[in-house]
Amino acid sequence: MLDVAQMILALRKPLGMDEDDLPDEEATLLLNRSYWEIIDKFNFREKEVTATFSTEIGERRYNMPQPFEALKQLSIIDPDSRQHTPLERMTAFEYEMLYNEAETERSTPEKYLREGCFARLWPTPDKVYEMVIKYWTTLADLAADNDPAIPQVWHEIILYGGVWRGFIDIGDFARANQIKAHQVSLIDSTSPVEAKEEFDTHTGGVEVIRAPYP
């Protein structure tokens, strides 16, 4: 595992810089720019969150949790059987065609519409229901006291992303392209755990249980 302090030292070396040439703050920004790209392009398990919330009678709009990146699934729990039933996603046009403000139209939510940083339920809840939300969160930035939250095999990939960005900043595009090509080759040979689990589950037909990352 590479912590941020080690990554900063390793970043300065190929650039031929010291702390005066590349202060910690600027070095961390280069690493974060690499980190942001990687966690945006790949669905790491570390970004997945499951939470619950309760509806309110007559309230159709519910804010997304924070920090928040994207909604995976919204389900409702039957108050009697405790069965979880995923809601169907609907378009804004469909929602407007079906929505009715009358209290008599309130019922058990069956669908939802995503807008901005919230979701609208349809129909509007007629009583309190327990909901389950599965979503991708935003991982915290790299900092002196906050190391990469993704598996350690990706730490070197983050580092190389910072290095080629550093070469671009000093105008050495040839070496930037060389390092970027090396980073891409590492990415091509590395798979997030989600991809591995989906492959194993599809081919094996069984649930694959893996140990947590160190």
Backbone as a chain_set.jsonl record, in Angstrom:
{"seq": "MLDVAQMILALRKPLGMDEDDLPDEEATLLLNRSYWEIIDKFNFREKEVTATFSTEIGERRYNMPQPFEALKQLSIIDPDSRQHTPLERMTAFEYEMLYNEAETERSTPEKYLREGCFARLWPTPDKVYEMVIKYWTTLADLAADNDPAIPQVWHEIILYGGVWRGFIDIGDFARANQIKAHQVSLIDSTSPVEAKEEFDTHTGGVEVIRAPYP", "coords": {"N": [[0.837, -1.194, 0.0], [0.506, 2.224, -0.841], [0.867, 5.181, 0.865], [-0.263, 8.632, 1.042], [1.909, 10.343, 1.573], [4.118, 8.785, 0.761], [3.481, 8.557, -1.938], [3.723, 11.176, -2.802], [6.489, 11.625, -2.54], [7.409, 9.72, -4.377], [6.309, 10.788, -6.655], [7.684, 13.207, -7.077], [10.264, 12.357, -7.724], [10.674, 11.239, -10.507], [10.07, 13.582, -11.827], [12.119, 15.17, -11.192], [12.122, 16.986, -9.073], [12.025, 18.81, -5.95], [10.797, 19.467, -2.587], [10.604, 22.229, -2.602], [10.317, 22.865, -5.287], [8.004, 21.481, -5.954], [5.579, 21.766, -3.946], [3.872, 20.128, -1.17], [1.078, 20.581, -1.326], [0.601, 21.155, -4.062], [1.546, 18.816, -5.213], [-0.206, 16.938, -4.124], [-2.549, 17.762, -5.354], [-2.035, 17.05, -8.032], [-2.017, 14.264, -7.744], [-4.646, 13.89, -6.857], [-6.09, 14.705, -9.101], [-5.555, 12.6, -10.793], [-6.665, 10.535, -9.265], [-9.388, 11.3, -9.135], [-10.184, 10.929, -11.8], [-9.896, 8.144, -12.084], [-11.647, 7.008, -10.118], [-13.991, 7.944, -11.105], [-14.328, 6.659, -13.533], [-14.452, 3.947, -12.961], [-16.4, 1.53, -11.254], [-15.964, 1.134, -8.195], [-16.217, -1.103, -5.416], [-15.964, 0.164, -3.011], [-17.32, 2.505, -3.299], [-19.945, 1.906, -3.096], [-23.014, 2.1, -1.376], [-25.514, 1.208, 0.984], [-28.538, 2.232, 2.328], [-31.251, 3.205, 4.534], [-34.434, 4.849, 4.66], [-37.358, 6.624, 5.799], [-40.586, 7.229, 4.459], [-42.832, 10.079, 4.284], [-46.198, 10.845, 5.015], [-47.976, 12.029, 2.306], [-45.777, 13.314, 1.238], [-43.789, 13.656, -1.543], [-41.262, 14.161, -2.507], [-37.823, 13.435, -2.065], [-34.665, 13.967, -0.747], [-31.409, 13.11, -2.007], [-28.851, 11.106, -0.412], [-25.899, 12.519, 1.144], [-22.316, 12.515, 0.953], [-22.955, 12.155, -2.604], [-23.134, 10.33, -5.636], [-24.386, 8.723, -7.701], [-27.557, 7.137, -8.257], [-28.375, 3.789, -7.666], [-30.42, 1.927, -7.057], [-33.764, 1.925, -5.858], [-35.85, 0.832, -3.37], [-38.877, -0.485, -1.896], [-40.131, -1.491, 1.272], [-42.377, -3.93, 2.15], [-44.747, -3.376, 4.63], [-45.98, -5.466, 6.002], [-45.2, -8.109, 5.031], [-42.491, -7.712, 4.822], [-41.152, -7.847, 2.485], [-38.869, -6.849, -0.025], [-39.234, -4.599, -2.648], [-38.13, -3.452, -5.688], [-38.402, -0.149, -6.988], [-39.66, 1.155, -10.077], [-37.9, 3.076, -12.458], [-38.872, 6.205, -13.844], [-39.707, 8.438, -16.573], [-39.617, 12.069, -16.865], [-41.759, 12.96, -18.377], [-43.563, 10.789, -18.231], [-44.052, 10.848, -15.489], [-45.38, 13.313, -15.14], [-47.637, 12.795, -16.617], [-48.927, 10.899, -15.061], [-49.059, 11.866, -12.449], [-51.075, 13.036, -9.783], [-52.471, 15.492, -7.743], [-54.401, 15.099, -5.829], [-55.479, 13.965, -2.599], [-56.722, 11.546, -2.502], [-55.46, 10.06, -4.389], [-53.161, 9.143, -3.348], [-50.914, 6.486, -2.505], [-49.269, 3.249, -2.267], [-45.91, 3.66, -3.115], [-44.697, 3.018, -6.405], [-43.071, 3.708, -8.469], [-40.333, 5.917, -9.434], [-38.925, 9.191, -9.976], [-35.952, 10.656, -10.977], [-34.538, 13.732, -10.25], [-32.306, 16.376, -10.375], [-30.865, 16.724, -7.224], [-32.539, 15.003, -5.889], [-35.316, 12.645, -5.482], [-38.497, 11.886, -6.831], [-41.405, 10.304, -5.684], [-43.81, 8.024, -6.987], [-46.951, 6.452, -6.774], [-47.703, 9.332, -4.636], [-46.766, 8.811, -1.264], [-49.119, 7.213, 0.906], [-48.921, 6.585, 3.484], [-46.526, 5.936, 6.117], [-43.643, 4.492, 4.861], [-40.961, 2.163, 4.778], [-37.94, 2.653, 3.137], [-35.38, 1.425, 0.944], [-32.278, 2.434, -0.138], [-29.874, 2.187, -2.634], [-26.756, 3.287, -3.588], [-24.089, 5.091, -5.305], [-21.468, 6.553, -3.639], [-19.449, 9.538, -3.152], [-16.045, 9.336, -2.963], [-13.713, 10.438, -0.482], [-11.309, 13.062, -1.023], [-7.762, 12.708, -1.659], [-5.411, 13.297, 0.909], [-3.09, 14.537, 3.395], [-3.792, 13.175, 5.684], [-5.467, 11.263, 4.717], [-5.61, 8.498, 2.999], [-5.662, 6.685, -0.223], [-8.852, 5.247, -0.873], [-9.395, 3.044, -2.314], [-8.595, -0.33, -3.575], [-5.198, -1.485, -2.993], [-3.748, -2.219, -5.261], [-4.367, -0.349, -7.126], [-3.074, 1.928, -6.352], [-0.516, 2.515, -7.369], [-1.237, 3.044, -9.962], [-2.677, 5.4, -9.635], [-0.538, 7.02, -8.863], [1.079, 7.074, -11.234], [-0.669, 8.438, -12.867], [-0.57, 10.945, -11.706], [2.094, 11.564, -12.196], [2.336, 11.755, -15.074], [0.699, 13.911, -15.497], [2.132, 15.839, -14.166], [4.399, 16.045, -15.837], [3.174, 17.137, -18.088], [2.492, 19.637, -17.083], [4.987, 20.845, -16.918], [5.67, 21.0, -19.494], [6.785, 18.808, -20.823], [5.901, 16.861, -23.005], [6.458, 14.507, -24.375], [7.543, 12.68, -22.494], [5.378, 12.659, -20.823], [3.457, 11.347, -22.374], [4.647, 8.836, -22.552], [4.609, 7.919, -19.884], [1.876, 8.0, -19.436], [1.003, 6.052, -21.221], [2.085, 3.814, -20.021], [0.631, 3.833, -17.646], [-1.944, 3.355, -18.648], [-1.607, 0.751, -19.626], [-1.292, -0.631, -17.242], [-3.805, -0.198, -16.115], [-5.387, -1.583, -17.957], [-4.742, -4.17, -17.333], [-5.807, -4.565, -14.905], [-8.595, -5.145, -12.809], [-11.522, -3.845, -11.291], [-12.97, -5.078, -8.218], [-15.71, -5.442, -8.502], [-16.055, -6.089, -11.23], [-14.673, -8.517, -11.306], [-16.245, -10.086, -9.578], [-18.705, -10.108, -10.903], [-17.997, -11.563, -13.185], [-17.219, -14.043, -12.071], [-19.619, -14.821, -10.828], [-21.34, -15.023, -13.003], [-20.175, -17.045, -14.541], [-19.909, -19.134, -12.784], [-22.313, -19.457, -11.48], [-22.853, -19.196, -8.832], [-22.892, -17.543, -5.646], [-20.243, -15.405, -4.994], [-18.095, -15.073, -2.359], [-15.93, -12.825, -1.002], [-12.934, -11.974, 0.753], [-12.601, -8.969, 2.709], [-10.922, -5.968, 1.491], [-7.491, -5.361, 2.421]], "CA": [[0.0, 0.0, 0.0], [1.186, 3.512, -0.863], [0.114, 6.271, 1.474], [-0.113, 9.876, 0.285], [3.274, 10.845, 1.753], [4.987, 7.998, -0.121], [3.143, 8.881, -3.319], [4.281, 12.5, -3.093], [7.924, 11.437, -2.745], [7.585, 8.989, -5.64], [5.896, 11.688, -7.736], [8.725, 14.212, -7.3], [11.51, 11.764, -8.214], [10.827, 11.27, -11.966], [9.963, 14.962, -12.295], [13.355, 15.866, -10.823], [11.737, 18.116, -8.232], [12.028, 18.623, -4.505], [9.652, 20.093, -1.923], [10.522, 23.634, -2.995], [9.804, 22.933, -6.662], [6.649, 20.93, -5.985], [5.095, 21.662, -2.557], [2.917, 19.045, -0.891], [-0.269, 20.934, -1.787], [0.536, 21.004, -5.514], [1.733, 17.397, -5.506], [-1.461, 16.257, -3.776], [-3.522, 18.092, -6.389], [-1.748, 16.194, -9.186], [-2.48, 12.915, -7.401], [-6.109, 13.908, -6.804], [-6.606, 14.752, -10.471], [-5.486, 11.207, -11.257], [-7.624, 9.781, -8.441], [-10.75, 11.661, -9.553], [-10.459, 10.279, -13.085], [-10.011, 6.695, -11.9], [-12.863, 6.619, -9.393], [-15.145, 8.299, -11.928], [-14.45, 5.725, -14.652], [-14.635, 2.578, -12.515], [-17.35, 1.389, -10.142], [-15.346, 0.4, -7.103], [-17.114, -1.507, -4.332], [-15.85, 1.134, -1.925], [-18.25, 3.602, -3.552], [-21.32, 1.428, -2.952], [-23.614, 2.298, -0.054], [-26.922, 0.861, 1.157], [-29.091, 2.942, 3.486], [-32.717, 3.199, 4.612], [-35.111, 6.059, 5.128], [-38.815, 6.46, 5.886], [-41.381, 8.239, 3.765], [-43.8, 10.844, 5.072], [-47.518, 10.871, 4.386], [-48.208, 13.188, 1.455], [-44.514, 13.885, 0.752], [-43.343, 12.886, -2.713], [-39.872, 14.504, -2.852], [-36.856, 12.991, -1.066], [-33.295, 14.321, -1.115], [-30.421, 12.052, -2.06], [-27.864, 11.208, 0.664], [-24.665, 13.237, 0.825], [-22.039, 12.797, -0.459], [-23.737, 11.305, -3.513], [-22.705, 10.358, -7.035], [-25.426, 8.199, -8.591], [-28.514, 6.215, -7.655], [-28.393, 2.453, -8.271], [-31.708, 1.264, -6.894], [-34.637, 2.392, -4.785], [-36.817, -0.239, -3.091], [-39.829, -0.26, -0.804], [-40.32, -2.677, 2.105], [-43.771, -4.165, 2.518], [-44.825, -3.311, 6.099], [-46.501, -6.711, 6.566], [-44.386, -9.267, 4.673], [-41.092, -7.281, 4.84], [-40.602, -8.092, 1.153], [-38.281, -5.684, -0.695], [-39.642, -4.507, -4.049], [-37.511, -2.302, -6.345], [-39.273, 0.763, -7.722], [-39.279, 1.374, -11.473], [-37.544, 4.461, -12.791], [-39.764, 6.746, -14.846], [-39.287, 9.692, -17.193], [-40.339, 13.257, -16.418], [-43.032, 12.992, -19.108], [-44.449, 9.782, -17.644], [-44.447, 11.299, -14.162], [-46.375, 14.376, -15.273], [-48.859, 12.196, -17.135], [-49.57, 10.08, -14.03], [-49.157, 12.512, -11.136], [-52.324, 13.706, -9.416], [-52.261, 16.097, -6.43], [-55.485, 14.765, -4.905], [-55.12, 13.053, -1.513], [-57.302, 10.223, -2.788], [-54.568, 9.372, -5.315], [-51.984, 8.65, -2.63], [-50.908, 5.026, -2.373], [-47.929, 2.676, -2.107], [-45.047, 4.034, -4.242], [-44.333, 1.966, -7.342], [-42.065, 4.228, -9.388], [-39.675, 7.14, -8.976], [-38.311, 10.066, -10.969], [-34.755, 11.334, -10.477], [-34.368, 15.106, -10.692], [-31.329, 17.094, -9.574], [-30.317, 15.993, -6.074], [-33.624, 14.35, -5.167], [-36.175, 11.723, -6.229], [-39.941, 12.008, -6.586], [-42.064, 8.996, -5.667], [-45.166, 7.944, -7.538], [-47.783, 7.544, -6.271], [-47.293, 9.964, -3.385], [-47.063, 7.873, -0.166], [-50.335, 7.422, 1.687], [-48.554, 6.347, 4.878], [-45.083, 5.821, 6.294], [-43.039, 3.274, 4.331], [-39.503, 2.085, 4.902], [-37.324, 2.552, 1.822], [-33.967, 1.042, 0.883], [-31.613, 3.111, -1.253], [-28.521, 1.741, -2.966], [-26.19, 4.359, -4.41], [-22.651, 5.296, -5.315], [-21.077, 7.759, -2.931], [-18.217, 10.181, -3.604], [-14.959, 9.07, -2.027], [-12.999, 11.632, -0.033], [-10.063, 13.364, -1.727], [-6.501, 12.362, -1.018], [-4.847, 14.337, 1.757], [-2.024, 14.033, 4.259], [-4.378, 12.255, 6.666], [-6.513, 10.483, 4.054], [-4.997, 7.723, 1.928], [-6.641, 6.179, -1.195], [-9.843, 4.332, -0.305], [-9.583, 1.921, -3.229], [-7.595, -1.372, -3.35], [-3.82, -1.024, -3.114], [-3.228, -2.455, -6.602], [-4.637, 0.859, -7.9], [-2.318, 3.072, -5.836], [0.537, 2.83, -8.324], [-1.904, 3.631, -11.12], [-2.92, 6.799, -9.249], [0.753, 7.701, -8.892], [1.486, 7.341, -12.613], [-1.548, 9.488, -13.382], [-0.028, 12.214, -11.218], [3.383, 11.819, -12.84], [2.207, 12.275, -16.441], [0.133, 15.265, -15.409], [3.241, 16.718, -13.795], [5.202, 16.297, -17.032], [2.431, 18.067, -18.939], [2.578, 20.965, -16.478], [6.296, 21.453, -17.199], [5.837, 21.049, -20.938], [7.483, 17.633, -21.363], [4.781, 16.046, -23.494], [6.938, 13.197, -24.791], [7.609, 11.815, -21.322], [4.007, 12.533, -20.328], [2.797, 10.301, -23.154], [5.245, 7.554, -22.189], [4.094, 7.516, -18.569], [0.437, 7.752, -19.574], [0.854, 4.748, -21.886], [2.37, 2.803, -19.004], [-0.517, 3.808, -16.738], [-3.051, 2.707, -19.363], [-1.347, -0.69, -19.674], [-1.584, -1.145, -15.904], [-5.265, -0.191, -15.962], [-5.947, -2.652, -18.795], [-4.473, -5.472, -16.72], [-6.364, -4.532, -13.547], [-10.056, -5.088, -12.794], [-12.142, -3.631, -9.982], [-13.571, -6.286, -7.657], [-17.055, -5.606, -9.049], [-15.95, -6.811, -12.499], [-14.284, -9.887, -11.002], [-17.379, -10.792, -8.982], [-19.71, -10.325, -11.934], [-17.514, -12.644, -14.04], [-17.289, -15.297, -11.325], [-21.005, -15.177, -10.6], [-21.949, -15.401, -14.279], [-19.643, -18.304, -15.04], [-20.035, -20.191, -11.802], [-23.689, -19.631, -11.072], [-22.926, -19.189, -7.377], [-22.504, -16.285, -5.032], [-18.829, -15.411, -4.642], [-17.836, -14.308, -1.153], [-14.517, -12.493, -0.97], [-12.462, -11.296, 1.956], [-12.491, -7.526, 2.5], [-9.588, -5.495, 1.16], [-6.685, -4.994, 3.575]], "C": [[0.874, 1.247, 0.0], [0.312, 4.542, -0.158], [0.432, 7.555, 0.715], [1.302, 10.429, 0.4], [4.253, 10.108, 0.846], [4.737, 8.331, -1.587], [3.715, 10.233, -3.725], [5.779, 12.389, -3.362], [8.195, 10.749, -4.074], [7.208, 9.845, -6.837], [7.006, 12.672, -8.078], [9.95, 13.628, -8.006], [11.632, 11.784, -9.734], [10.739, 12.677, -12.548], [11.225, 15.757, -11.987], [13.102, 17.072, -9.946], [11.889, 17.766, -6.763], [10.827, 19.358, -3.915], [9.492, 21.554, -2.293], [9.937, 23.78, -4.394], [8.341, 22.487, -6.752], [6.169, 20.733, -4.544], [4.051, 20.568, -2.402], [1.533, 19.34, -1.454], [-0.414, 20.729, -3.291], [0.689, 19.54, -5.921], [0.45, 16.616, -5.227], [-2.542, 16.544, -4.804], [-3.297, 17.246, -7.639], [-2.258, 14.771, -8.946], [-4.004, 12.851, -7.375], [-6.718, 13.975, -8.197], [-6.589, 13.368, -11.1], [-6.546, 10.355, -10.561], [-9.055, 10.046, -8.885], [-11.117, 10.964, -10.852], [-10.72, 8.792, -12.906], [-11.311, 6.312, -11.212], [-14.123, 7.034, -10.136], [-15.385, 7.256, -13.014], [-14.766, 4.296, -14.224], [-15.53, 2.533, -11.281], [-16.751, 0.52, -9.042], [-16.374, 0.064, -6.034], [-17.104, -0.503, -3.189], [-16.796, 2.316, -2.099], [-19.701, 3.209, -3.283], [-21.817, 1.568, -1.515], [-25.073, 1.839, -0.096], [-27.421, 1.534, 2.424], [-30.61, 2.833, 3.454], [-33.22, 4.57, 5.032], [-36.605, 5.795, 5.122], [-39.519, 7.584, 5.13], [-42.273, 8.978, 4.757], [-45.118, 10.87, 4.305], [-47.674, 12.16, 3.578], [-46.95, 13.839, 0.922], [-43.977, 13.034, -0.391], [-41.877, 13.107, -3.054], [-38.93, 14.124, -1.705], [-35.436, 13.264, -1.571], [-32.4, 13.088, -1.123], [-29.431, 12.217, -0.904], [-26.645, 11.999, 0.202], [-23.492, 12.637, 1.589], [-22.678, 11.749, -1.373], [-23.21, 11.457, -4.925], [-23.818, 9.898, -7.969], [-26.293, 7.195, -7.851], [-28.507, 4.887, -8.398], [-29.783, 1.84, -8.227], [-32.453, 1.844, -5.705], [-35.719, 1.341, -4.593], [-37.709, 0.14, -1.927], [-40.011, -1.582, -0.052], [-41.785, -2.802, 2.482], [-43.885, -4.208, 4.042], [-45.305, -4.607, 6.747], [-45.563, -7.902, 6.303], [-42.889, -8.995, 4.781], [-40.39, -7.606, 3.519], [-40.07, -6.794, 0.567], [-38.686, -5.711, -2.164], [-39.01, -3.282, -4.687], [-38.553, -1.457, -7.073], [-38.758, 0.902, -9.148], [-38.935, 2.841, -11.681], [-38.445, 4.946, -13.918], [-39.212, 8.046, -15.414], [-40.105, 10.844, -16.639], [-41.704, 13.338, -17.105], [-44.024, 12.013, -18.506], [-44.953, 10.24, -16.277], [-45.551, 12.35, -14.255], [-47.705, 13.829, -15.799], [-49.638, 11.464, -16.042], [-49.846, 10.818, -12.73], [-50.493, 13.227, -10.959], [-52.168, 14.204, -7.983], [-53.307, 15.681, -5.396], [-55.032, 13.755, -3.845], [-55.636, 11.643, -1.779], [-56.413, 9.402, -3.73], [-53.299, 8.858, -4.64], [-52.071, 7.14, -2.438], [-49.472, 4.541, -2.124], [-47.063, 3.038, -3.305], [-44.652, 2.829, -5.082], [-43.194, 2.39, -8.26], [-41.415, 5.477, -8.786], [-39.095, 7.893, -10.17], [-37.113, 10.741, -10.324], [-34.664, 12.723, -11.089], [-33.349, 15.784, -9.776], [-30.752, 16.236, -8.462], [-31.412, 15.317, -5.258], [-34.376, 13.384, -6.084], [-37.622, 11.989, -5.859], [-40.559, 10.614, -6.665], [-43.441, 9.098, -6.309], [-45.714, 6.551, -7.262], [-47.18, 8.166, -5.005], [-47.677, 9.048, -2.223], [-48.316, 8.234, 0.624], [-50.106, 7.143, 3.168], [-47.033, 6.229, 4.957], [-44.613, 4.457, 5.781], [-41.531, 3.324, 4.562], [-38.924, 1.83, 3.509], [-35.861, 2.141, 1.956], [-33.364, 1.704, -0.343], [-30.204, 2.556, -1.4], [-27.939, 2.771, -3.926], [-24.676, 4.337, -4.371], [-22.353, 6.614, -4.616], [-19.826, 8.349, -3.575], [-17.133, 9.952, -2.56], [-14.214, 10.359, -1.702], [-11.701, 11.811, -0.81], [-8.852, 12.872, -0.946], [-5.985, 13.564, -0.232], [-3.807, 13.699, 2.653], [-2.544, 13.006, 5.25], [-5.458, 11.367, 6.06], [-5.931, 9.772, 2.839], [-6.06, 7.204, 0.958], [-7.561, 5.124, -0.586], [-10.065, 3.107, -1.173], [-8.451, 0.908, -3.051], [-6.176, -0.933, -3.704], [-3.222, -1.265, -4.494], [-3.429, -1.226, -7.492], [-3.79, 2.049, -7.462], [-1.198, 3.485, -6.79], [-0.048, 3.478, -9.576], [-2.234, 5.098, -10.854], [-1.629, 7.596, -9.364], [1.161, 8.051, -10.313], [0.594, 8.4, -13.269], [-1.108, 10.866, -12.926], [1.266, 12.575, -11.916], [3.193, 12.389, -14.238], [1.537, 13.652, -16.471], [1.205, 16.276, -15.015], [4.126, 17.044, -14.984], [4.491, 17.253, -17.985], [2.552, 19.488, -18.4], [3.912, 21.639, -16.768], [6.626, 21.422, -18.688], [6.585, 19.894, -21.559], [6.424, 16.615, -21.823], [5.214, 14.641, -23.915], [6.97, 12.237, -23.601], [6.219, 11.638, -20.7], [3.288, 11.414, -21.059], [3.347, 8.92, -22.819], [4.674, 7.035, -20.872], [2.604, 7.2, -18.65], [0.196, 6.394, -20.232], [1.107, 3.621, -20.893], [1.204, 2.689, -18.023], [-1.696, 3.077, -17.382], [-2.853, 1.198, -19.412], [-1.613, -1.332, -18.316], [-3.093, -1.224, -15.666], [-5.886, -1.349, -16.734], [-5.765, -4.034, -18.181], [-5.033, -5.579, -15.307], [-7.875, -4.389, -13.627], [-10.551, -4.76, -11.4], [-12.798, -4.915, -9.496], [-14.964, -6.521, -8.229], [-17.009, -6.415, -10.344], [-15.581, -8.264, -12.26], [-15.468, -10.682, -10.475], [-18.455, -11.07, -10.01], [-19.29, -11.468, -12.846], [-17.65, -13.985, -13.323], [-18.729, -15.753, -11.144], [-21.665, -15.676, -11.889], [-21.478, -16.787, -14.714], [-19.877, -19.449, -14.069], [-21.446, -20.456, -11.353], [-23.853, -19.676, -9.57], [-22.536, -17.807, -6.875], [-21.053, -16.375, -4.589], [-18.621, -14.515, -3.436], [-16.351, -14.094, -1.038], [-14.162, -11.808, 0.331], [-12.384, -9.801, 1.681], [-11.072, -7.128, 2.168], [-8.817, -5.139, 2.425], [-6.574, -3.483, 3.687]], "O": [[1.856, 1.328, 0.738], [-0.841, 4.752, -0.534], [1.299, 7.563, -0.159], [1.842, 10.935, -0.583], [5.12, 10.73, 0.232], [5.674, 8.382, -2.384], [4.143, 10.413, -4.865], [6.285, 12.993, -4.308], [9.098, 11.142, -4.811], [7.74, 9.643, -7.929], [7.245, 12.943, -9.255], [10.6, 14.316, -8.793], [12.626, 12.309, -10.235], [11.265, 12.94, -13.629], [11.387, 16.882, -12.46], [13.798, 18.081, -10.063], [11.882, 16.597, -6.378], [9.948, 19.815, -4.646], [8.376, 22.074, -2.301], [9.16, 24.697, -4.659], [7.552, 23.039, -7.519], [6.333, 19.65, -3.982], [3.429, 20.138, -3.374], [0.884, 18.448, -2.0], [-1.423, 20.196, -3.752], [0.041, 19.08, -6.86], [0.068, 15.74, -6.003], [-3.364, 15.677, -5.1], [-4.258, 16.773, -8.245], [-2.853, 14.155, -9.83], [-4.59, 11.864, -7.821], [-7.757, 13.364, -8.447], [-7.497, 13.006, -11.849], [-7.234, 9.557, -11.198], [-9.85, 9.113, -8.998], [-12.232, 10.464, -10.997], [-11.647, 8.24, -13.498], [-12.006, 5.4, -11.66], [-15.209, 6.536, -9.838], [-16.533, 6.998, -13.377], [-15.287, 3.513, -15.019], [-15.435, 3.376, -10.39], [-17.006, -0.682, -8.977], [-17.29, 0.845, -5.775], [-18.101, -0.334, -2.487], [-17.047, 3.052, -1.145], [-20.584, 4.066, -3.246], [-21.125, 1.2, -0.565], [-25.775, 2.055, -1.084], [-26.796, 1.42, 3.478], [-31.185, 2.414, 2.449], [-32.51, 5.342, 5.677], [-37.064, 4.837, 4.501], [-39.092, 8.738, 5.164], [-42.443, 8.562, 5.903], [-45.126, 10.913, 3.075], [-47.52, 13.256, 4.117], [-47.044, 14.838, 0.209], [-43.739, 11.837, -0.228], [-41.298, 12.327, -3.811], [-39.185, 14.436, -0.542], [-35.058, 12.851, -2.668], [-32.601, 12.149, -0.352], [-29.19, 13.339, -0.457], [-26.398, 12.127, -0.997], [-23.643, 12.281, 2.757], [-22.909, 10.61, -0.968], [-22.88, 12.558, -5.365], [-24.16, 10.6, -8.921], [-25.836, 6.499, -6.945], [-28.621, 4.86, -9.624], [-30.27, 1.301, -9.222], [-31.859, 2.204, -4.688], [-36.427, 0.995, -5.538], [-37.354, 0.968, -1.088], [-40.042, -2.652, -0.658], [-42.365, -1.886, 3.066], [-43.192, -4.996, 4.685], [-45.058, -4.823, 7.933], [-45.179, -8.613, 7.231], [-42.094, -9.934, 4.826], [-39.16, -7.633, 3.46], [-40.728, -5.757, 0.646], [-38.505, -6.719, -2.846], [-39.316, -2.163, -4.277], [-39.471, -1.989, -7.697], [-37.558, 0.779, -9.396], [-39.596, 3.731, -11.146], [-38.75, 4.192, -14.842], [-38.349, 8.679, -14.805], [-41.15, 10.637, -16.022], [-42.69, 13.738, -16.486], [-45.188, 12.353, -18.292], [-46.122, 10.05, -15.941], [-46.543, 12.279, -13.528], [-48.77, 14.345, -15.462], [-50.867, 11.411, -16.087], [-50.756, 10.45, -11.986], [-50.973, 13.922, -11.854], [-51.778, 13.438, -7.101], [-53.106, 15.895, -4.201], [-54.3, 12.813, -4.145], [-55.045, 10.663, -1.325], [-56.593, 8.19, -3.853], [-52.464, 8.217, -5.278], [-53.152, 6.586, -2.237], [-48.583, 5.333, -1.812], [-47.455, 2.743, -4.434], [-44.318, 1.766, -4.558], [-42.446, 1.555, -8.767], [-41.875, 6.017, -7.78], [-38.815, 7.315, -11.22], [-37.233, 11.331, -9.251], [-34.707, 12.871, -12.31], [-33.501, 15.772, -8.554], [-30.215, 15.157, -8.713], [-31.236, 15.081, -4.063], [-34.117, 13.31, -7.285], [-37.933, 12.283, -4.704], [-40.278, 9.846, -7.585], [-44.136, 10.107, -6.192], [-45.017, 5.562, -7.491], [-46.274, 7.604, -4.389], [-48.803, 8.551, -2.19], [-48.545, 9.395, 0.965], [-50.966, 7.42, 4.005], [-46.342, 6.407, 3.954], [-45.11, 3.413, 6.202], [-40.917, 4.391, 4.542], [-39.354, 0.922, 2.798], [-35.195, 2.461, 2.941], [-33.874, 1.555, -1.454], [-29.446, 2.466, -0.435], [-28.545, 3.093, -4.947], [-24.06, 3.673, -3.537], [-22.914, 7.655, -4.958], [-19.217, 7.726, -4.445], [-17.293, 10.334, -1.4], [-14.1, 11.254, -2.539], [-11.067, 10.834, -1.209], [-8.915, 12.653, 0.264], [-6.115, 14.707, -0.669], [-3.655, 12.478, 2.676], [-1.829, 12.074, 5.619], [-6.268, 10.786, 6.782], [-5.777, 10.373, 1.776], [-7.249, 7.27, 1.271], [-7.111, 4.225, 0.124], [-10.841, 2.223, -0.81], [-7.436, 1.239, -2.437], [-5.975, -0.113, -4.6], [-2.272, -0.578, -4.869], [-2.74, -1.075, -8.501], [-3.787, 3.079, -8.135], [-0.963, 4.676, -6.994], [0.573, 4.354, -10.177], [-2.089, 5.941, -11.739], [-1.62, 8.707, -9.894], [1.547, 9.188, -10.585], [1.05, 9.164, -14.12], [-1.251, 11.845, -13.659], [1.519, 13.746, -12.2], [3.812, 13.398, -14.576], [1.787, 14.454, -17.37], [1.191, 17.42, -15.469], [4.563, 18.185, -15.136], [5.135, 18.088, -18.62], [2.698, 20.436, -19.172], [3.978, 22.866, -16.856], [7.733, 21.778, -19.092], [6.988, 19.982, -22.718], [6.108, 15.654, -21.121], [4.432, 13.695, -23.824], [6.479, 11.112, -23.694], [5.921, 10.593, -20.122], [2.585, 10.617, -20.437], [2.6, 7.941, -22.804], [4.305, 5.866, -20.759], [2.124, 6.258, -18.019], [-0.717, 5.669, -19.839], [0.427, 2.596, -20.921], [0.832, 1.588, -17.618], [-2.365, 2.275, -16.731], [-3.812, 0.441, -19.258], [-2.107, -2.458, -18.25], [-3.592, -2.19, -15.09], [-6.794, -2.017, -16.24], [-6.53, -4.956, -18.467], [-4.774, -6.552, -14.598], [-8.383, -3.599, -14.423], [-10.063, -5.326, -10.422], [-13.15, -5.764, -10.314], [-15.366, -7.668, -8.424], [-17.82, -7.32, -10.541], [-16.108, -9.155, -12.926], [-15.676, -11.827, -10.878], [-19.058, -12.143, -10.003], [-20.134, -12.27, -13.247], [-18.142, -14.954, -13.902], [-19.029, -16.938, -11.289], [-22.446, -16.627, -11.869], [-22.268, -17.601, -15.191], [-20.025, -20.6, -14.481], [-21.757, -21.555, -10.893], [-24.878, -20.142, -9.074], [-21.93, -17.013, -7.595], [-20.672, -17.313, -3.889], [-18.936, -13.326, -3.482], [-15.583, -15.055, -0.981], [-14.998, -11.138, 0.939], [-12.129, -9.396, 0.547], [-10.124, -7.837, 2.504], [-9.408, -4.67, 3.398], [-5.928, -2.977, 4.606]]}, "num_chains": 1, "name": "protein.A"}
